[in-house]
Amino acid sequence: MIALLITSFLIACSQQQIDPISENDQTGVYVAAARQIIDSNATLKSVATFPIGIAVSSWITKKPKGNDLLKAHFDSKTVHAYMRTEYAPNKFNFQELDFWVKWAEANPIRLHGHCLVFHNGAPNWMLQFNGSTSAFEQVIKNHIQTIVGRHKGKIRSWDVFNEVFTSRGKVDQTPFRKMYRSDEEYMNFIGRCFEWAHGADPNALLFYNDYLFENSPAKTNTVIALVNRFKSKNVPIHGIGSQMHININTSESGIRDSFIKLASTGLQIHVSELDVMVNPANELNMAIDGKMLDRQSTQYNVVASLYKRLVPTRLQYGITLWDFSDADSWIVAQKKKNDAPCIFDSNYDKKPAFYGLLEGLMN
C-alpha cells in the first residue's frame, strides 16, 4: 500500500510537469512532500534490488547517528586493506580488517576488500624495493595471500589491482611498473596477482578497479582489453569496479556508455567508489547553494537509474558510496577542497542527494 502511494504520488507530480531541480517555489513544495513520504518508509537497502555499500572506517560505529545510518541503509561494506597494512616486511596491522569481520558477525553485511595491490596505498619500503623482480613478486604474493587468507570465506570479494592505467588508457609508470622490462611482463604480473588471491580464497570474487570510465572511452577500451586477455588465459577475474568519482557536470551519455561497455564483458560490475562533486573547479569562495545540491541529486539518480537499466541484473554487484558524510569525504578532509560530495551532510543529515539516489533505486 505504501509503495503504491509513493508511486502514485510521483506519477502525479510528473504529470504536472514538476521538475525536481526547478527553482520554482511551488515545485519545491511538491518535491519536499514526496520526499517526506519516501523518507518515512524507505531505506536505501530496502528499495534497492542489489547491495548498497559504504566505504568508511571503524570510527563511524562510535558516532551514534552515523552508526544508526550505517545499519539502516547499507548491506555492503568496503573494508580498507591498503598495502600499508603491511607497514614493514611481513609485519601487518590488521586492526581495521579484523574489526569489520567481527562487526559483521553481529551485523550481517557483505564485506568487500579494497585493495590488495595499489601503488598509492603502498608503504615506502615497497615503493623503494631494490631487489630483483622475482624477489619483488614474492613480497607481493606473500602480501596478497596473507591478507586474503586471514579471513578466508568471510570477505566476499576483493579489489585485487587498482588503477593500472592513466586517464588516456596508457600503462601508468608507477614504481611497480618500473620493476618490469615491458608492459607485457607487467600485465603477466598483474594476472599472477589474481591467481595468488584466488589461491588464498578460491571462493572470493576478484575485481579489477579503476576510475574515469565515464569520461575516457580510451581507458574503458584498454581495461576491457585487459579483462579479455585475462579471460583468454583463464586468469580468475570476476568483476570490474568503476569508481565513479564524478561531478554535477559529468555527462549522462558518458555514464550510459561506460555501463554498456563494461557490462559487455559479462563480468560483475561494481560502482565501487561513488561520490558527486558540486564544485569541480574548486572555486574557494563559492557558496554551495540549493541549485547545486539539486543537480547533485539528479546525478545520483542518473547513476542508480542507468545502472539498473543497462547492467544486466545478474551482473549487478551493487553501488558503493565513497565516504559517509561531507565532513569526512576524502575530497574535503584530505584534498582540502571546497565541496560537498556525499549524500549526508556534515551533521549526518540527509541531503537532496540522498533522495535522488533513493528515487533512482526505486525507478
C-alpha positions in Angstrom: 0.0 0.0 0.0 2.8 2.4 0.9 4.7 1.6 -2.3 1.5 2.2 -4.3 1.0 5.6 -2.5 4.6 6.6 -3.3 4.4 5.6 -6.9 1.0 7.3 -7.4 2.3 10.5 -5.9 5.4 10.6 -8.0 3.4 9.9 -11.2 1.0 12.7 -10.3 4.0 15.0 -9.9 5.4 14.0 -13.2 2.0 14.5 -14.9 2.0 18.1 -13.6 5.5 18.5 -15.3 7.1 19.1 -11.9 10.9 19.3 -12.3 12.8 18.2 -9.2 15.7 20.6 -9.9 13.5 23.6 -10.8 13.9 26.8 -8.7 10.1 27.3 -8.7 8.8 27.6 -5.1 5.7 25.5 -5.8 7.8 22.7 -7.3 9.8 22.7 -4.1 6.7 22.1 -2.1 5.6 19.1 -4.2 9.1 17.6 -4.1 9.5 18.1 -0.4 6.2 16.4 0.2 7.1 13.4 -1.9 10.4 13.1 -0.2 8.8 13.1 3.2 6.6 10.2 2.2 9.6 8.3 0.9 11.8 9.2 3.8 9.3 7.9 6.4 9.0 4.5 4.9 12.2 3.6 3.0 15.9 3.0 3.4 18.4 2.7 0.6 18.9 -1.1 1.1 15.2 -1.7 1.4 14.3 -0.3 -2.0 17.5 -1.5 -3.9 17.5 -4.7 -5.9 21.3 -5.1 -5.4 23.6 -4.4 -2.5 24.2 -0.8 -1.4 27.6 -0.3 0.1 29.6 2.3 2.0 33.3 2.8 2.5 34.0 4.3 5.9 36.4 3.5 8.7 35.5 1.9 12.0 35.2 5.2 13.8 31.7 5.6 12.3 30.4 3.0 14.8 31.4 5.2 17.7 29.1 8.0 16.4 25.5 7.1 17.4 23.8 8.8 14.5 26.4 7.6 12.0 26.2 4.0 13.3 22.4 4.1 13.1 22.5 5.3 9.4 25.1 2.6 8.6 22.8 -0.2 9.9 19.7 1.2 8.4 20.8 2.0 4.8 23.7 -0.3 3.9 24.1 -4.0 3.3 27.6 -4.0 1.9 30.8 -2.6 3.5 34.1 -1.9 1.7 36.9 -2.7 4.1 40.1 -0.8 3.7 43.1 -3.1 3.4 45.6 -1.0 1.6 49.2 -2.1 1.0 50.3 -0.1 4.0 48.5 -2.7 6.1 51.9 -4.4 5.7 53.8 -1.5 7.3 57.1 -3.3 7.3 58.3 -6.5 5.7 56.0 -9.3 6.9 54.6 -7.1 9.6 50.9 -6.3 9.4 48.4 -4.1 11.2 45.1 -6.0 10.9 43.1 -3.8 13.3 40.7 -2.3 10.7 40.3 -5.6 8.8 39.7 -7.6 12.0 37.2 -5.0 13.3 34.9 -5.3 10.4 35.0 -9.1 10.2 34.0 -9.2 13.9 31.4 -6.5 13.4 29.8 -8.3 10.6 29.3 -11.4 12.8 26.7 -9.4 14.8 25.6 -7.1 12.0 25.1 -9.2 8.8 26.6 -7.3 5.9 28.6 -8.2 2.8 32.3 -7.4 3.1 34.4 -6.2 0.1 38.2 -5.8 0.5 40.0 -2.7 -1.0 42.6 -3.2 -2.3 45.4 -5.7 -2.5 47.8 -4.0 -5.0 47.9 -0.2 -5.4 51.0 2.0 -5.6 49.3 5.0 -3.9 48.4 2.8 -1.0 51.8 1.2 -0.6 54.4 1.9 2.1 57.8 3.4 1.1 59.6 0.1 1.7 57.5 -1.5 -1.1 57.8 1.6 -3.4 61.5 1.7 -3.0 62.1 -2.0 -3.2 65.6 -2.6 -4.8 65.8 -6.3 -5.0 65.2 -8.5 -8.1 61.9 -8.7 -9.9 61.4 -12.3 -8.7 62.1 -11.2 -5.1 59.6 -8.3 -5.5 56.9 -10.8 -6.7 57.5 -13.0 -3.7 56.8 -9.9 -1.5 53.6 -9.2 -3.3 52.5 -12.8 -3.3 53.0 -13.0 0.4 51.2 -9.7 1.0 48.2 -10.8 -1.0 47.9 -14.3 0.4 48.5 -13.2 4.0 45.7 -10.7 3.8 43.2 -12.7 1.8 43.9 -15.9 3.7 43.4 -14.3 7.2 39.6 -14.2 6.9 39.1 -16.8 4.2 35.4 -17.2 3.5 34.4 -14.1 5.4 35.3 -11.3 3.0 33.2 -12.0 -0.1 35.2 -10.1 -2.7 38.4 -8.2 -3.3 39.8 -5.4 -5.5 43.0 -7.2 -6.4 44.6 -4.5 -8.5 43.8 -0.8 -8.5 44.5 1.9 -11.2 46.9 0.4 -13.6 46.2 2.9 -16.4 46.3 6.7 -16.9 43.3 8.7 -17.9 44.3 8.2 -21.6 44.4 4.4 -21.2 48.2 4.1 -21.1 50.0 2.0 -18.6 50.9 4.2 -15.7 54.6 4.3 -15.0 54.4 3.6 -11.3 57.3 2.2 -9.1 55.7 -1.3 -9.6 55.6 -1.0 -13.4 59.3 0.0 -13.4 60.2 -3.4 -11.9 59.4 -4.8 -15.3 61.1 -4.5 -18.7 57.9 -4.2 -20.7 54.1 -3.7 -20.4 53.7 -7.3 -21.5 55.7 -8.6 -18.5 53.8 -6.2 -16.2 50.4 -7.5 -17.4 51.5 -11.0 -16.7 52.5 -10.0 -13.2 49.0 -8.4 -12.7 47.5 -11.7 -13.8 49.5 -13.6 -11.3 48.2 -11.3 -8.5 44.7 -12.5 -9.3 45.9 -16.1 -9.3 47.6 -15.6 -5.9 44.4 -14.1 -4.4 42.4 -17.0 -5.8 44.8 -19.5 -4.3 44.3 -17.9 -0.9 40.5 -18.0 -1.1 39.1 -19.8 -4.1 35.5 -18.7 -3.3 36.2 -15.0 -3.2 35.2 -12.8 -6.2 38.1 -10.9 -7.6 37.8 -7.4 -9.2 40.0 -5.0 -11.2 39.2 -1.5 -10.0 39.8 1.8 -11.9 38.4 5.3 -12.5 37.2 7.7 -15.3 35.4 5.1 -17.4 32.5 7.6 -17.8 34.9 10.2 -19.3 37.5 8.2 -21.1 36.4 5.7 -23.8 40.1 5.0 -24.5 40.7 3.9 -20.9 37.5 1.9 -20.9 38.6 0.1 -24.0 42.0 -0.6 -22.6 40.6 -2.1 -19.4 38.2 -4.3 -21.4 41.2 -5.5 -23.4 43.0 -6.4 -20.2 39.9 -8.2 -18.9 39.5 -10.1 -22.2 43.2 -11.0 -22.1 42.8 -12.5 -18.6 39.7 -14.4 -19.6 41.5 -15.9 -22.6 44.3 -17.0 -20.3 41.9 -18.4 -17.6 43.1 -15.8 -15.1 40.5 -15.8 -12.2 38.8 -12.4 -12.6 35.1 -12.0 -11.8 34.3 -8.3 -11.9 35.2 -4.7 -12.7 35.0 -1.9 -10.2 34.0 1.5 -11.7 35.0 4.1 -9.1 32.7 6.9 -10.4 34.2 9.9 -8.7 32.1 12.1 -10.8 30.7 15.7 -10.6 27.5 17.6 -11.4 28.7 18.2 -14.9 29.6 14.6 -15.8 27.6 13.7 -19.0 24.8 11.3 -18.8 25.9 9.8 -22.1 29.3 9.1 -20.7 27.8 7.2 -17.7 25.5 5.4 -20.0 28.2 4.3 -22.5 30.5 3.1 -19.7 27.9 0.9 -18.2 27.1 -0.6 -21.6 30.7 -1.3 -22.4 31.7 -2.7 -19.0 28.7 -5.0 -18.9 29.6 -6.3 -22.4 32.5 -8.2 -20.6 30.0 -10.5 -18.9 31.7 -9.8 -15.5 30.2 -8.4 -12.3 30.0 -4.6 -12.5 30.5 -2.8 -9.2 30.0 1.0 -8.9 32.8 0.9 -6.3 33.5 4.5 -5.1 30.6 6.8 -5.9 30.6 10.4 -5.0 29.5 13.5 -6.8 31.4 16.8 -6.5 29.3 20.0 -6.7 32.3 22.3 -7.2 34.6 20.6 -9.7 36.5 23.8 -10.5 37.3 24.1 -6.7 36.3 27.7 -6.5 37.5 28.6 -3.0 34.9 31.3 -2.3 31.9 29.6 -3.9 28.9 29.2 -1.7 27.3 25.8 -2.3 23.6 26.6 -2.9 20.4 24.7 -3.4 20.6 24.6 -7.1 24.0 22.9 -7.0 22.7 20.3 -4.5 19.7 19.6 -6.7 22.0 19.0 -9.7 23.9 16.6 -7.4 20.7 14.9 -6.5 19.9 14.4 -10.2 23.4 12.9 -10.8 22.9 10.3 -8.0 19.5 9.5 -9.5 21.0 9.1 -13.0 23.7 6.7 -11.8 21.3 4.5 -10.0 18.7 4.5 -12.8 21.2 3.8 -15.6 22.9 1.1 -13.6 19.6 -0.7 -13.1 18.6 -0.4 -16.7 21.9 -1.0 -18.5 23.7 -3.6 -16.4 22.0 -7.0 -16.5 20.6 -8.0 -13.2 22.9 -11.0 -12.9 25.9 -8.6 -13.3 24.8 -6.0 -10.7 27.3 -6.4 -7.9 26.0 -3.2 -6.3 26.6 0.5 -5.8 29.1 1.6 -3.1 29.4 5.2 -1.8 32.8 6.5 -1.0 33.0 8.0 2.4 30.0 8.7 4.6 29.4 12.4 5.1 30.6 15.7 3.6 32.8 16.2 6.7 34.8 13.0 6.2 34.9 12.9 2.4 38.4 12.3 1.1 37.8 15.3 -1.2 37.2 17.6 1.7 39.2 16.1 4.5 42.3 15.0 2.5 42.3 17.2 -0.6 41.0 20.2 1.3 38.6 21.1 -1.4 35.5 23.3 -1.0 33.0 20.7 -1.8 30.1 18.5 -0.5 30.2 15.2 -2.5 28.2 12.9 -0.2 24.6 12.0 0.4 24.8 13.0 4.1 25.9 16.5 5.2 28.4 17.2 8.0 25.8 16.6 10.6 24.8 13.2 9.1 21.5 14.7 7.9 20.1 13.6 4.5 20.7 15.9 1.6 18.8 16.1 -1.6 21.4 13.7 -3.0 20.1 11.0 -0.6 16.6 11.3 -2.1 18.0 11.4 -5.6 19.7 8.1 -5.0 16.7 6.7 -3.3 14.4 7.6 -6.1 16.8 6.3 -8.7 17.0 2.9 -6.9 13.1 2.8 -6.8 12.6 3.6 -10.5 
